[in-house]
Amino acid sequence: MLEVHVLASGSDGNCTVIESDGEAIMIDAGISCKKILKQMEQEGVDKEMVKAILVTHEHSDHVSGAGATARKLGVPVMCNEATFSALNLGSVDYVPIDPSGSFDIGQFHVTPLPTVHNAVQPCAYYTQVDGKKVLLATDTGKLTFQIEAALKEADIAVIEANYDARMLAEGPYPPQLKQLIGSDHGHMCNVDTAKAIRRTMTDSGRQIFLAHLSRTNNEPDIARETVSEITGIRRLNIDCLEFLGDSRTLRA
């Protein structure tokens, strides 16, 4: 059984644990170590299973708890060298990864995929284990062809649907920030995410989890309804976190 535990997702922090057969990897640690351990316990994840923390990029909502969590769990932090040079995690065991190649962590075969975001060298992660495939792709203004290919193959896709275009346009953010969010180096809106899901649909029974929803410029109901209308997927089959402190476990 493969389990994907979404412990936090959004501008308040991001953390996901992928678990299989007594081993696990953590992708991002953007909430405090205390909160991560609490959410892991809530979802039934044994902290001793975690083998490494993989970082997608250097923004604080993805790394604020990475240093403390790595030290607490006694595991390495893994990311490309450009990203690590932009971090300040304190004393951690750092293992560099090649952004253009795959690597193994125990039974997990992991492939970093390029994203387009206002960070030094951001990436998504495509993880394969025991014949199952998980894509985690957030913080990107558009989907690269590598991510779309992985989205088509994934059994579980945790994919960004950051904002509703109308809410962003009418919301409180200053014009320059709105422009960045809506650009190719910003974030994905509900409609663009839905179109990508529709383009990559197969009959494989892929699970869709909408991630990194903005608390200011999106709402869970709006995101799910938009994706459902465009893709034809039943709304009940599209999941996301509902509130701060919420978590979810997906199984394949």
Buried (B, 14 or more C-beta within 10 A) or exposed (E): EBBBBBBBBBBEBBBBBBBBEEBBBBBBBBBBBEBBBBBBEEBEBEBEBBBBBBBBBBBEBBBBBBBBBBBBBEBBBBBBBBBBEBBEBEEBEBBEBEBEEEBEBBBBBBBBBBBBBBBBBBBBBBBBBEEBBBBBBBBBBBBBEBBBBBBBBBBBBBBBBBBBBEBBEEBEBEEEEBEBBBBEBBBBBBBBBBBBBEEBBEEEEBBBBBBBBBEEBBBBEBBBBBBBEBBEBEEEBBBBBEEEBBBBBBEB
